Each structure stands twice: as C-alpha cells, then as structure tokens.
Amino acid sequence: MITIRRLIIYMAQILALVFIVIATLAGALLGQDWLLNGMPILASTMVVQTSAGGISFFGALAGFFISTMVAAVFFVFVEIAYNTRNPFNT
C-alpha cells in the first residue's frame, strides 16, 4: 500500500511540473495574441493596439508565476500529508 501511495504522489508531482510548462506556454501564446491583435480593456469595449512583435515574455512570465503558485500549494499539501502519516520521520 505504501508503494502505491508513493507512486500516486510521484505521478501527481510530475503532472504538476508538466502543468507549469503548459501554463507558461499558454501565457506566452496569450501574450503573443494580445500583442498582435491588441489587448482588450473594459470588457472588450476598448482595445489597446500595440506594435510589438515576437513572443510575449511577460505573458510567459505571468503564466509561469501563476502555475508555480498553484503547484507550490499542491506540494505543500503533499508535504503535509507525508508529515501527517510519518510525524517522527526526519
């Protein structure tokens, strides 16, 4: 049973890291779309046009930070679960 639990936690941690990569790429693509088509402001009633090109570094950075925070919460819960089951293991 312990081996299965460790395997499930390990797979969940791998999926959390994959989520970070996917969210970073999604942020970059969303930033790219906003750079090319303008960024909607006030629920699409006003659009700010930009003339910059290339992949949006700031979109990727925002996606990375958001996904990192979500993954950090997950890893905290994993650590709490481990410490609850093994309180005196160091």
N, C-alpha and C positions, 0 to 999 in steps of 0.2 A: 504494500500500500504506500509506503514511503517513497519507493521508486517511481510509482505512477504520479504521485503528488509533485515530486521534483521535476518529472518530465513535463507535466502540465504547466508548472510555473516557468520552466525554461522556455517552452514554446510561446507562452504569453509574453515573456520578456523579448524574445526575438521578434514577435509581431509588433510589440511596442516600438522597437527600433526601426522596423520597416515602416511603421506609421509616421515616424519622424521624417524619413526620407520622402515618403509620398506627400506629406503635408508641405515640406519645403519646396518640392517641385510644383505642387498646386499653387503655392503662394507666388512662385516665380512666374508661372503661366498667367495667373490672375493679374499680376503686376504688368506683365507684357501686354495683356489685353487692355488694361487701363491706360497704358502709355500710348498704344496705337489708336484706341477708339475714344479716348477721353475718360475722365473719372467722374462718375455720377455724384452729384451733390444734391441734397434736399430731395431725396426720393425720386431721382431722375428728372426733376423739373429744371435743373440747371446742370450743364455739363462743362467741365473744365477741359479744354483741349491742350494737349502737350505736344511738343515736337521732338521729344527724346525718343531714341530707338534702342534696340538691344534688350536683353533680358533684364527684367526689373530686379535689381539687387535687393531693394528694400522689400519687395513682395516676398522674395525668398527668405529674407531675414525675419520678416513677420511670421511667415509660415513655420519657420524653424523654431522661433521662440514660443509660439502657441503650442506646437506639438511637443516641444520639450517640457513645457509646464504640465501638459496632460500626462505625458509619460512619467514625469517625476512623481506626480500624485499616485500613479499606478505602482511605481517602485516603492514608494513609502508604504502603501498598503501591503505589498508583498513582504516587506521587511517586518511590518507589524505582525502579520500572520506567522512569519517564521519565529519571531521572538515570543509570540503567544504560545506556540507549540513547544518551544525549547527555551524556557526562560533563563536557564543557567548555563547555556552553551555560549562560549566566547570565541 
